[in-house]
Amino acid sequence: MPSFPKTYRKVVLTGFGDTLRGHTAIEDTPWQDPGPQEVVIRNVLAGVNGIYDLNMARNAVDYITISPPTDMGIEVVGRIVKVGTEVNGLVPGDAVATWKVGTGYRDYQVAPVSRLYKVPAPTAEILALIPTGASGLVGLEQVGEMTTGEVVAVSAAAGALGHIVAQTAKLAGNHVIALAGSAEKCDRLRALGLDRVIDYRKEDLAAVLTREYPKGIDIAYDSVGGEVFDIFLDHLAVHGRLIISGYTAEVGKPTDVSPRPRPWTQLYFKSASIRGFINPHFKQVEPRAIARLLDLYARKRLQVWADPTPFVGLEAVVDAVEYLLAGKNLGKVIVKLADDPGPAV
């Protein structure tokens, strides 16, 4: 019989502040056996959600109550090491992906089988697809009502979400405009075969859209906010849809009181719309989106980027968050928590 530790480690938020650093600790927690329809997972790789982590520290997550000390981290891939009773179709050694607030930045977790996705292996690419990549596809199709032959603009297109959004929009037969902020990121995006890549640090985004897209943008997928949001709003086409999938440029800053016209002045005469999107409201369509992305990846129709900068161990979590918030990443930022123990023999 395999042996298990009496305790293991996890990252907890210890208090509120303007940054994550100085407000977390690594604590020991007792081992917990799985109950009925539960398993224990050895977390192998954890995905970093820098904005969410920062908002936890700022006590600025509107839809949950945070009371430090509280557990941190969301999505992981790992291996099942122990199963409880009434578990069918899963055995120790199976690779799974799962996500839930408070379960990511820790060595082990107990999880109900209802929130597990069996995957080929606990790799960085799988972690980038589940759930981040899947949320991009859901946002495009369910919120943006994407069809084909449309003009789709994607902000932060070299990020964990953006590079999947841009590719899936292109695979659907659309003209894709990708925004990024460095020569390296833009080169990588061009290599994907996207139609127009804009380095917003070197080119005037508004001028490019005015000159090259006089009929406007059908779908603008924005996770940045601020000036990018304003420019997208100004350049929507008739029936255009502006999807709000975040506002990284504004997190942690004072609320911007804009002197701009009210948004309906840009929307009314175009029958256009602004649409908010957050994952928890679309759980019913996640399984199909995940299955489709895994299939595209397996058939090499989709490139998946995991940022190559190494972050190893729970001690590296804050460094990884700060790296992501600084905009240095290309693809998904990941913390390695353990070597993959491999399938059970």
Buried (B, 14 or more C-beta within 10 A) or exposed (E): EEEBEEEBBBBBBBEEBEBBEEBBEBBEBEEEEBEEBBBBBBBBBBBBBBBBBBBBBBBBBEEEEBEBEBBBBBBBBBBBBBBBEEBEEBEBEBBBBBBBBBBBBBBBBBBBBEEBBEBEEBBBBBBBBBBBBBBBBBBBBBBBBBEEEBBBBBBBBBBBBBBBBBBBBBBBEBBBBBBBBBEEBBEBBBEBEBBBBBBBEEEEBBEBBBEEBEEBBBBBBBBBBBEBBBBBBBBBBEBBBBBBBBBBBBBBEEEEEEEEEEBEEBBEEEEBBBBEBBBEEBEEEBEEBBEBBBEBBEEEEBBBBBBEBEBEEBEBBBBBBBBBBEBEBBBBBBBBBBEBBEEEE
